[in-house]
Amino acid sequence: MNQAVSGPILTTDGIPLKVRLQKAEDARNQADTMLHTAEKSLEEHGDKISDAEKKAIKTASANLRNALKGTDTEEIKKKTQELVQAILFNIANQSTSFLPSYF
């Protein structure tokens, strides 16, 4: 006999599945936003930073893209943070903002 499930479906660590899926979607959306920001920033301001700094941002972007191919939300968050750090490092070292003009 089918029994009705009462309450939310929980993951193995006790977190409701709906919450887990929402967090994963949020992490992916943030990652996509940061990738777009990095690309736009390099396009607009790439001539104002060194080749080493460009390489750091491109490497962090590639690592994040690879993380997005998988399903590990924590890895996506970690790689997103690494990209943020690469961008912030360049902002701190520049007299002009490295962020796109819409920020």
Chimera marker file (.cmm) of the C-alpha trace (Angstrom):
<marker_set name="trace">
<marker id="1" x="0.000" y="0.000" z="0.000" r="1" g="1" b="0" radius="0.5"/>
<marker id="2" x="1.128" y="3.540" z="-0.706" r="1" g="1" b="0" radius="0.5"/>
<marker id="3" x="1.644" y="5.621" z="2.356" r="1" g="1" b="0" radius="0.5"/>
<marker id="4" x="1.500" y="9.380" z="2.156" r="1" g="1" b="0" radius="0.5"/>
<marker id="5" x="4.704" y="11.123" z="3.063" r="1" g="1" b="0" radius="0.5"/>
<marker id="6" x="4.208" y="13.731" z="5.728" r="1" g="1" b="0" radius="0.5"/>
<marker id="7" x="6.615" y="16.631" z="5.992" r="1" g="1" b="0" radius="0.5"/>
<marker id="8" x="9.498" y="17.546" z="3.743" r="1" g="1" b="0" radius="0.5"/>
<marker id="9" x="11.784" y="14.999" z="2.163" r="1" g="1" b="0" radius="0.5"/>
<marker id="10" x="15.109" y="15.126" z="3.997" r="1" g="1" b="0" radius="0.5"/>
<marker id="11" x="18.588" y="14.484" z="2.651" r="1" g="1" b="0" radius="0.5"/>
<marker id="12" x="20.913" y="12.107" z="4.482" r="1" g="1" b="0" radius="0.5"/>
<marker id="13" x="22.193" y="14.962" z="6.648" r="1" g="1" b="0" radius="0.5"/>
<marker id="14" x="18.697" y="16.036" z="7.664" r="1" g="1" b="0" radius="0.5"/>
<marker id="15" x="18.403" y="19.103" z="5.412" r="1" g="1" b="0" radius="0.5"/>
<marker id="16" x="15.137" y="19.338" z="3.475" r="1" g="1" b="0" radius="0.5"/>
<marker id="17" x="15.701" y="18.427" z="-0.176" r="1" g="1" b="0" radius="0.5"/>
<marker id="18" x="14.004" y="21.628" z="-1.339" r="1" g="1" b="0" radius="0.5"/>
<marker id="19" x="16.474" y="23.724" z="0.711" r="1" g="1" b="0" radius="0.5"/>
<marker id="20" x="19.443" y="21.715" z="-0.601" r="1" g="1" b="0" radius="0.5"/>
<marker id="21" x="18.317" y="22.178" z="-4.215" r="1" g="1" b="0" radius="0.5"/>
<marker id="22" x="17.741" y="25.911" z="-3.701" r="1" g="1" b="0" radius="0.5"/>
<marker id="23" x="21.230" y="26.339" z="-2.233" r="1" g="1" b="0" radius="0.5"/>
<marker id="24" x="22.740" y="24.478" z="-5.184" r="1" g="1" b="0" radius="0.5"/>
<marker id="25" x="20.828" y="26.668" z="-7.634" r="1" g="1" b="0" radius="0.5"/>
<marker id="26" x="21.897" y="29.829" z="-5.792" r="1" g="1" b="0" radius="0.5"/>
<marker id="27" x="25.552" y="28.730" z="-5.868" r="1" g="1" b="0" radius="0.5"/>
<marker id="28" x="25.351" y="28.069" z="-9.614" r="1" g="1" b="0" radius="0.5"/>
<marker id="29" x="23.700" y="31.440" z="-10.242" r="1" g="1" b="0" radius="0.5"/>
<marker id="30" x="26.389" y="33.241" z="-8.244" r="1" g="1" b="0" radius="0.5"/>
<marker id="31" x="29.078" y="31.352" z="-10.151" r="1" g="1" b="0" radius="0.5"/>
<marker id="32" x="27.545" y="32.313" z="-13.499" r="1" g="1" b="0" radius="0.5"/>
<marker id="33" x="27.341" y="35.948" z="-12.402" r="1" g="1" b="0" radius="0.5"/>
<marker id="34" x="30.988" y="35.990" z="-11.363" r="1" g="1" b="0" radius="0.5"/>
<marker id="35" x="32.073" y="34.372" z="-14.629" r="1" g="1" b="0" radius="0.5"/>
<marker id="36" x="30.176" y="37.024" z="-16.558" r="1" g="1" b="0" radius="0.5"/>
<marker id="37" x="31.701" y="39.775" z="-14.397" r="1" g="1" b="0" radius="0.5"/>
<marker id="38" x="35.212" y="38.408" z="-14.916" r="1" g="1" b="0" radius="0.5"/>
<marker id="39" x="34.759" y="38.186" z="-18.687" r="1" g="1" b="0" radius="0.5"/>
<marker id="40" x="33.295" y="41.674" z="-18.889" r="1" g="1" b="0" radius="0.5"/>
<marker id="41" x="36.042" y="43.066" z="-16.683" r="1" g="1" b="0" radius="0.5"/>
<marker id="42" x="38.793" y="41.519" z="-18.787" r="1" g="1" b="0" radius="0.5"/>
<marker id="43" x="37.133" y="42.819" z="-21.932" r="1" g="1" b="0" radius="0.5"/>
<marker id="44" x="36.822" y="46.376" z="-20.606" r="1" g="1" b="0" radius="0.5"/>
<marker id="45" x="39.959" y="46.680" z="-18.476" r="1" g="1" b="0" radius="0.5"/>
<marker id="46" x="42.267" y="43.862" z="-19.511" r="1" g="1" b="0" radius="0.5"/>
<marker id="47" x="44.746" y="46.312" z="-20.990" r="1" g="1" b="0" radius="0.5"/>
<marker id="48" x="45.228" y="47.889" z="-17.535" r="1" g="1" b="0" radius="0.5"/>
<marker id="49" x="46.484" y="44.774" z="-15.768" r="1" g="1" b="0" radius="0.5"/>
<marker id="50" x="49.548" y="42.608" z="-16.169" r="1" g="1" b="0" radius="0.5"/>
<marker id="51" x="49.622" y="39.362" z="-18.090" r="1" g="1" b="0" radius="0.5"/>
<marker id="52" x="50.142" y="37.507" z="-14.800" r="1" g="1" b="0" radius="0.5"/>
<marker id="53" x="47.002" y="39.083" z="-13.322" r="1" g="1" b="0" radius="0.5"/>
<marker id="54" x="45.006" y="38.237" z="-16.456" r="1" g="1" b="0" radius="0.5"/>
<marker id="55" x="46.276" y="34.680" z="-16.260" r="1" g="1" b="0" radius="0.5"/>
<marker id="56" x="45.203" y="34.418" z="-12.602" r="1" g="1" b="0" radius="0.5"/>
<marker id="57" x="41.671" y="35.532" z="-13.477" r="1" g="1" b="0" radius="0.5"/>
<marker id="58" x="41.475" y="33.276" z="-16.531" r="1" g="1" b="0" radius="0.5"/>
<marker id="59" x="42.738" y="30.308" z="-14.511" r="1" g="1" b="0" radius="0.5"/>
<marker id="60" x="40.219" y="30.953" z="-11.727" r="1" g="1" b="0" radius="0.5"/>
<marker id="61" x="37.467" y="31.273" z="-14.363" r="1" g="1" b="0" radius="0.5"/>
<marker id="62" x="38.463" y="27.982" z="-16.002" r="1" g="1" b="0" radius="0.5"/>
<marker id="63" x="38.540" y="26.234" z="-12.615" r="1" g="1" b="0" radius="0.5"/>
<marker id="64" x="35.062" y="27.523" z="-11.854" r="1" g="1" b="0" radius="0.5"/>
<marker id="65" x="33.756" y="26.398" z="-15.251" r="1" g="1" b="0" radius="0.5"/>
<marker id="66" x="35.117" y="22.922" z="-14.529" r="1" g="1" b="0" radius="0.5"/>
<marker id="67" x="33.435" y="22.907" z="-11.113" r="1" g="1" b="0" radius="0.5"/>
<marker id="68" x="30.138" y="23.848" z="-12.770" r="1" g="1" b="0" radius="0.5"/>
<marker id="69" x="30.333" y="20.677" z="-14.866" r="1" g="1" b="0" radius="0.5"/>
<marker id="70" x="29.846" y="18.684" z="-11.670" r="1" g="1" b="0" radius="0.5"/>
<marker id="71" x="27.276" y="18.670" z="-8.907" r="1" g="1" b="0" radius="0.5"/>
<marker id="72" x="29.442" y="19.475" z="-5.870" r="1" g="1" b="0" radius="0.5"/>
<marker id="73" x="27.925" y="22.690" z="-4.513" r="1" g="1" b="0" radius="0.5"/>
<marker id="74" x="30.754" y="23.226" z="-2.029" r="1" g="1" b="0" radius="0.5"/>
<marker id="75" x="33.337" y="22.965" z="-4.812" r="1" g="1" b="0" radius="0.5"/>
<marker id="76" x="31.382" y="25.492" z="-6.885" r="1" g="1" b="0" radius="0.5"/>
<marker id="77" x="31.293" y="27.885" z="-3.915" r="1" g="1" b="0" radius="0.5"/>
<marker id="78" x="35.037" y="27.412" z="-3.333" r="1" g="1" b="0" radius="0.5"/>
<marker id="79" x="35.926" y="28.072" z="-6.982" r="1" g="1" b="0" radius="0.5"/>
<marker id="80" x="33.578" y="31.079" z="-7.079" r="1" g="1" b="0" radius="0.5"/>
<marker id="81" x="35.375" y="32.508" z="-4.054" r="1" g="1" b="0" radius="0.5"/>
<marker id="82" x="38.748" y="31.936" z="-5.734" r="1" g="1" b="0" radius="0.5"/>
<marker id="83" x="37.557" y="33.915" z="-8.754" r="1" g="1" b="0" radius="0.5"/>
<marker id="84" x="36.264" y="36.702" z="-6.504" r="1" g="1" b="0" radius="0.5"/>
<marker id="85" x="39.664" y="36.834" z="-4.800" r="1" g="1" b="0" radius="0.5"/>
<marker id="86" x="41.470" y="37.034" z="-8.154" r="1" g="1" b="0" radius="0.5"/>
<marker id="87" x="39.247" y="39.939" z="-9.220" r="1" g="1" b="0" radius="0.5"/>
<marker id="88" x="39.517" y="41.736" z="-5.874" r="1" g="1" b="0" radius="0.5"/>
<marker id="89" x="43.302" y="41.400" z="-5.958" r="1" g="1" b="0" radius="0.5"/>
<marker id="90" x="43.281" y="43.263" z="-9.260" r="1" g="1" b="0" radius="0.5"/>
<marker id="91" x="40.936" y="45.950" z="-7.974" r="1" g="1" b="0" radius="0.5"/>
<marker id="92" x="43.210" y="46.518" z="-4.986" r="1" g="1" b="0" radius="0.5"/>
<marker id="93" x="46.235" y="46.879" z="-7.270" r="1" g="1" b="0" radius="0.5"/>
<marker id="94" x="44.668" y="49.273" z="-9.770" r="1" g="1" b="0" radius="0.5"/>
<marker id="95" x="43.937" y="52.974" z="-9.543" r="1" g="1" b="0" radius="0.5"/>
<marker id="96" x="40.932" y="52.454" z="-11.824" r="1" g="1" b="0" radius="0.5"/>
<marker id="97" x="38.200" y="49.993" z="-11.063" r="1" g="1" b="0" radius="0.5"/>
<marker id="98" x="38.559" y="46.594" z="-12.669" r="1" g="1" b="0" radius="0.5"/>
<marker id="99" x="34.810" y="45.983" z="-12.401" r="1" g="1" b="0" radius="0.5"/>
<marker id="100" x="32.592" y="46.566" z="-15.430" r="1" g="1" b="0" radius="0.5"/>
<marker id="101" x="31.030" y="49.996" z="-15.700" r="1" g="1" b="0" radius="0.5"/>
<marker id="102" x="27.589" y="48.736" z="-14.639" r="1" g="1" b="0" radius="0.5"/>
<marker id="103" x="28.816" y="48.125" z="-11.065" r="1" g="1" b="0" radius="0.5"/>
<link id1="1" id2="2" r="1" g="1" b="0" radius="0.2"/>
<link id1="2" id2="3" r="1" g="1" b="0" radius="0.2"/>
<link id1="3" id2="4" r="1" g="1" b="0" radius="0.2"/>
<link id1="4" id2="5" r="1" g="1" b="0" radius="0.2"/>
<link id1="5" id2="6" r="1" g="1" b="0" radius="0.2"/>
<link id1="6" id2="7" r="1" g="1" b="0" radius="0.2"/>
<link id1="7" id2="8" r="1" g="1" b="0" radius="0.2"/>
<link id1="8" id2="9" r="1" g="1" b="0" radius="0.2"/>
<link id1="9" id2="10" r="1" g="1" b="0" radius="0.2"/>
<link id1="10" id2="11" r="1" g="1" b="0" radius="0.2"/>
<link id1="11" id2="12" r="1" g="1" b="0" radius="0.2"/>
<link id1="12" id2="13" r="1" g="1" b="0" radius="0.2"/>
<link id1="13" id2="14" r="1" g="1" b="0" radius="0.2"/>
<link id1="14" id2="15" r="1" g="1" b="0" radius="0.2"/>
<link id1="15" id2="16" r="1" g="1" b="0" radius="0.2"/>
<link id1="16" id2="17" r="1" g="1" b="0" radius="0.2"/>
<link id1="17" id2="18" r="1" g="1" b="0" radius="0.2"/>
<link id1="18" id2="19" r="1" g="1" b="0" radius="0.2"/>
<link id1="19" id2="20" r="1" g="1" b="0" radius="0.2"/>
<link id1="20" id2="21" r="1" g="1" b="0" radius="0.2"/>
<link id1="21" id2="22" r="1" g="1" b="0" radius="0.2"/>
<link id1="22" id2="23" r="1" g="1" b="0" radius="0.2"/>
<link id1="23" id2="24" r="1" g="1" b="0" radius="0.2"/>
<link id1="24" id2="25" r="1" g="1" b="0" radius="0.2"/>
<link id1="25" id2="26" r="1" g="1" b="0" radius="0.2"/>
<link id1="26" id2="27" r="1" g="1" b="0" radius="0.2"/>
<link id1="27" id2="28" r="1" g="1" b="0" radius="0.2"/>
<link id1="28" id2="29" r="1" g="1" b="0" radius="0.2"/>
<link id1="29" id2="30" r="1" g="1" b="0" radius="0.2"/>
<link id1="30" id2="31" r="1" g="1" b="0" radius="0.2"/>
<link id1="31" id2="32" r="1" g="1" b="0" radius="0.2"/>
<link id1="32" id2="33" r="1" g="1" b="0" radius="0.2"/>
<link id1="33" id2="34" r="1" g="1" b="0" radius="0.2"/>
<link id1="34" id2="35" r="1" g="1" b="0" radius="0.2"/>
<link id1="35" id2="36" r="1" g="1" b="0" radius="0.2"/>
<link id1="36" id2="37" r="1" g="1" b="0" radius="0.2"/>
<link id1="37" id2="38" r="1" g="1" b="0" radius="0.2"/>
<link id1="38" id2="39" r="1" g="1" b="0" radius="0.2"/>
<link id1="39" id2="40" r="1" g="1" b="0" radius="0.2"/>
<link id1="40" id2="41" r="1" g="1" b="0" radius="0.2"/>
<link id1="41" id2="42" r="1" g="1" b="0" radius="0.2"/>
<link id1="42" id2="43" r="1" g="1" b="0" radius="0.2"/>
<link id1="43" id2="44" r="1" g="1" b="0" radius="0.2"/>
<link id1="44" id2="45" r="1" g="1" b="0" radius="0.2"/>
<link id1="45" id2="46" r="1" g="1" b="0" radius="0.2"/>
<link id1="46" id2="47" r="1" g="1" b="0" radius="0.2"/>
<link id1="47" id2="48" r="1" g="1" b="0" radius="0.2"/>
<link id1="48" id2="49" r="1" g="1" b="0" radius="0.2"/>
<link id1="49" id2="50" r="1" g="1" b="0" radius="0.2"/>
<link id1="50" id2="51" r="1" g="1" b="0" radius="0.2"/>
<link id1="51" id2="52" r="1" g="1" b="0" radius="0.2"/>
<link id1="52" id2="53" r="1" g="1" b="0" radius="0.2"/>
<link id1="53" id2="54" r="1" g="1" b="0" radius="0.2"/>
<link id1="54" id2="55" r="1" g="1" b="0" radius="0.2"/>
<link id1="55" id2="56" r="1" g="1" b="0" radius="0.2"/>
<link id1="56" id2="57" r="1" g="1" b="0" radius="0.2"/>
<link id1="57" id2="58" r="1" g="1" b="0" radius="0.2"/>
<link id1="58" id2="59" r="1" g="1" b="0" radius="0.2"/>
<link id1="59" id2="60" r="1" g="1" b="0" radius="0.2"/>
<link id1="60" id2="61" r="1" g="1" b="0" radius="0.2"/>
<link id1="61" id2="62" r="1" g="1" b="0" radius="0.2"/>
<link id1="62" id2="63" r="1" g="1" b="0" radius="0.2"/>
<link id1="63" id2="64" r="1" g="1" b="0" radius="0.2"/>
<link id1="64" id2="65" r="1" g="1" b="0" radius="0.2"/>
<link id1="65" id2="66" r="1" g="1" b="0" radius="0.2"/>
<link id1="66" id2="67" r="1" g="1" b="0" radius="0.2"/>
<link id1="67" id2="68" r="1" g="1" b="0" radius="0.2"/>
<link id1="68" id2="69" r="1" g="1" b="0" radius="0.2"/>
<link id1="69" id2="70" r="1" g="1" b="0" radius="0.2"/>
<link id1="70" id2="71" r="1" g="1" b="0" radius="0.2"/>
<link id1="71" id2="72" r="1" g="1" b="0" radius="0.2"/>
<link id1="72" id2="73" r="1" g="1" b="0" radius="0.2"/>
<link id1="73" id2="74" r="1" g="1" b="0" radius="0.2"/>
<link id1="74" id2="75" r="1" g="1" b="0" radius="0.2"/>
<link id1="75" id2="76" r="1" g="1" b="0" radius="0.2"/>
<link id1="76" id2="77" r="1" g="1" b="0" radius="0.2"/>
<link id1="77" id2="78" r="1" g="1" b="0" radius="0.2"/>
<link id1="78" id2="79" r="1" g="1" b="0" radius="0.2"/>
<link id1="79" id2="80" r="1" g="1" b="0" radius="0.2"/>
<link id1="80" id2="81" r="1" g="1" b="0" radius="0.2"/>
<link id1="81" id2="82" r="1" g="1" b="0" radius="0.2"/>
<link id1="82" id2="83" r="1" g="1" b="0" radius="0.2"/>
<link id1="83" id2="84" r="1" g="1" b="0" radius="0.2"/>
<link id1="84" id2="85" r="1" g="1" b="0" radius="0.2"/>
<link id1="85" id2="86" r="1" g="1" b="0" radius="0.2"/>
<link id1="86" id2="87" r="1" g="1" b="0" radius="0.2"/>
<link id1="87" id2="88" r="1" g="1" b="0" radius="0.2"/>
<link id1="88" id2="89" r="1" g="1" b="0" radius="0.2"/>
<link id1="89" id2="90" r="1" g="1" b="0" radius="0.2"/>
<link id1="90" id2="91" r="1" g="1" b="0" radius="0.2"/>
<link id1="91" id2="92" r="1" g="1" b="0" radius="0.2"/>
<link id1="92" id2="93" r="1" g="1" b="0" radius="0.2"/>
<link id1="93" id2="94" r="1" g="1" b="0" radius="0.2"/>
<link id1="94" id2="95" r="1" g="1" b="0" radius="0.2"/>
<link id1="95" id2="96" r="1" g="1" b="0" radius="0.2"/>
<link id1="96" id2="97" r="1" g="1" b="0" radius="0.2"/>
<link id1="97" id2="98" r="1" g="1" b="0" radius="0.2"/>
<link id1="98" id2="99" r="1" g="1" b="0" radius="0.2"/>
<link id1="99" id2="100" r="1" g="1" b="0" radius="0.2"/>
<link id1="100" id2="101" r="1" g="1" b="0" radius="0.2"/>
<link id1="101" id2="102" r="1" g="1" b="0" radius="0.2"/>
<link id1="102" id2="103" r="1" g="1" b="0" radius="0.2"/>
</marker_set>
